Amino acid sequence: MATLHKYDAVVVGAGGAGLWASFELARAGVNCAVITKLYPTRSHTGTAQGGIAAALGNMEEDHPEWHMYDTVKGGDYLVDQDAAEILADEAVVTVIELEHLGLPFDRTPDGKIEQRRFGGHSKPDPNNPGKRIPVMRSCKSSDRTGHMILQTLYQQNVKHNTTFFNEFQVLDLIIQDGECRGCVAIEIATGEIHIFHAKAVILATGGFGKIFKVTSNAHSLTGDLVALAWRRGIPLEDMEFFQFHPTGVYEKGILISEAARGEGGILFNAHGERFMERHAPSMKELAPRDMISRYIFEEVRAGNGVGPHKDAVWLDVRPETINHYKSAPGGRHVTAHQLEASLPDILEFVRLYEGLEPMKEMFLIQPTAHYAMGGIPTDLNGRVINDEKNSVVKGLYAAGECACVSVHGANRLGTNSLIDILVFGRRSGLDAERYIKEAAWSDISPKADEFAISQIEGLKNANGKESVADIRKKMQATMDKQVGVFRNGQDMKAAIGTINDLREAYQEISIMDKGSRFNTDLLEALELGYLLDLAYVTATSALNRTESRGGHAREDFPIRDDVNWLKHTLAYKSNGGVEFKYKPVTITKYQPEERNY
Ligand SMILES: Cc1cc2nc3c(=O)[nH]c(=O)nc-3n(C[C@H](O)[C@H](O)[C@H](O)COP(=O)(O)OP(=O)(O)OC[C@H]3O[C@@H](n4cnc5c(N)ncnc54)[C@H](O)[C@@H]3O)c2cc1C
């Protein structure tokens, strides 16, 4: 028998998005629970090093409107501009509130929050009318900003009596008569099933980078609730747009944050050429990520790559190089000591994973799968919508990387995710609070846990010959090779064929552990099922979009096509396949222009 719980609101996920939503609810006195498969402060938000964007203007002139413009242009005009305006405006109050909640931001000598440069964030160039140059907009706590956000928000939740169900993994959503009424979870330590009956459910389960092999994403980023929402009939928006971050540790994918380039780090090819000067003369190493990842691939293809397979480029953060090129903010002189202070964890990563001394040597980097621009579609208050007319699913919210509101459009700017998760986490919490007051309780079916239990029993009793690890490996290799930085129709058709075969093979898997306690074998098998669905939706959405825009670069359709494709994709599950519908992009202030840096 499942244990039954009743809360006004349930938040699934305890990263930045979930913890701000629950904090907002708890401080308003709402009876609220957070369910998380990881202990809250272990969520992926904690790994974010670079910082959080807000146009505070503490270091130099800056305005939310400039931030909005950069976000729209960075997203290759697929951004919903009403959402980007909210992001840029509310970023300022959000960061100041974080400061008041106790987050230890770095400070300028006169005590203000210190800021640094980041890719795609710009201001008008006073010496070059019409051109833009990097601006210092990223607020930070050394290179541990995400860690500090989680600690701060977790403490606030404890203070306001949020109930935490840590190491509980949600296996299903309860959606009846078009209304979300709760969810079903397994307690990882015991294997016991729990039903959570709620008026509002907020999904904040993060990304799904594990559909790729070379990725910066943690093991847990398997897109559970994104896949479950899709299986329950909710469409997924803009899944073809996945971000490849230009600087991952060679072959391992571990992230070397853009902060390294924000502080002056430079990219070189095999000929010692600073190739970004050729590709993006104004912004250079601080051009947006989608572009730099493509230029790295182009350098490799042109035979200018380095490393054992000539498939990487160099990142150089040595003080003498930065000083020679005057690439530090404002062209100032830097010392090794200063770099150690602003990039401690990043430099330690290089020592640990590349096995060399970054103050003395350059190191190899390669693009790594990093961030899902697409996800569960929502309106500006985090309410999940389920069609092109923006009809909402009552009682269901999504925020953070699992959601698509859409502030990032076809490509996200660095530091814009941390601010997105907090701004829209809060808006979801606030709207849920309003909704809970006016909504009456609806009953849930006594068999609400039937699907979750049948899945678990099915896996425990299966004795098929296919292995979870093998299927996952093949899926990831296929996605890396055929749905990566550059794409073409032929490769993607082949990828979809392989993924379909793997989805069939998945029906024949078996697991070794038949027990109840800490059955990670079982949970990983379920997670593979989610990943296969998301790999499938990503690849089919990518094949369907016959243009190049932001993170979606097609060799067979190299041009952005605003006539036919200035629209959002909605991918629905239909008869084992996928059906596409479209939604217009909201354009308020900035008409699409050619994107150059
Ligand atoms: C290495 C790295 C560095 C980054 N650096 C930056 C940066 O400097 N600036 C920036 O803006 N962005 C950065 N990003 C992106 C940003 O950190 C993430 O997009 C963001 O933190 C996602 O937050 P979230 O709250 O949506 O989800 P997460 O922080 O990923 O949290 C997801 C939560 O969902 C829970 N969960 C998942 N599935 C289930 C389930 N089935 N049942 C119960 N709980 C579940 C997990 O336990 C977890 O608590 C970085 C990302 C990475 C990977």
The ligand as a Gaussian input file, in Angstrom:
#p B3LYP/6-31G(d) Opt

LIG

0 1
 C       28.689000      22.461000     -14.972000
 C       27.631000      23.510000     -15.191000
 C       27.948000      24.847000     -14.967000
 C       26.965000      25.838000     -15.178000
 N       27.282000      27.152000     -14.955000
 C       26.327000      28.116000     -15.094000
 C       26.597000      29.484000     -14.761000
 O       27.680000      29.838000     -14.323000
 N       25.604000      30.391000     -14.944000
 C       24.364000      30.036000     -15.411000
 O       23.506000      30.900000     -15.544000
 N       24.083000      28.739000     -15.705000
 C       25.035000      27.783000     -15.540000
 N       24.723000      26.461000     -15.824000
 C       23.330000      26.106000     -16.130000
 C       22.519000      26.128000     -14.835000
 O       23.334000      25.790000     -13.750000
 C       21.352000      25.147000     -14.884000
 O       20.625000      25.324000     -16.072000
 C       20.426000      25.395000     -13.696000
 O       21.169000      25.376000     -12.489000
 C       19.286000      24.407000     -13.635000
 O       18.581000      24.624000     -12.430000
 P       17.220000      23.883000     -12.119000
 O       16.750000      24.406000     -10.809000
 O       16.338000      24.003000     -13.283000
 O       17.619000      22.345000     -11.998000
 P       18.780000      21.551000     -11.201000
 O       19.645000      22.430000     -10.391000
 O       19.425000      20.664000     -12.200000
 O       17.953000      20.685000     -10.182000
 C       17.115000      19.625000     -10.591000
 C       16.439000      19.039000      -9.384000
 O       15.460000      18.115000      -9.807000
 C       15.504000      16.963000      -8.994000
 N       14.934000      15.857000      -9.777000
 C       15.187000      15.499000     -11.059000
 N       14.429000      14.438000     -11.409000
 C       13.682000      14.121000     -10.332000
 C       12.713000      13.126000     -10.074000
 N       12.360000      12.205000     -10.975000
 N       12.155000      13.093000      -8.833000
 C       12.506000      13.998000      -7.870000
 N       13.426000      14.958000      -8.093000
 C       13.994000      15.024000      -9.304000
 C       16.959000      16.819000      -8.625000
 O       17.086000      16.083000      -7.431000
 C       17.365000      18.284000      -8.445000
 O       17.085000      18.704000      -7.122000
 C       25.681000      25.471000     -15.616000
 C       25.369000      24.119000     -15.810000
 C       26.345000      23.160000     -15.613000
 C       25.976000      21.725000     -15.884000

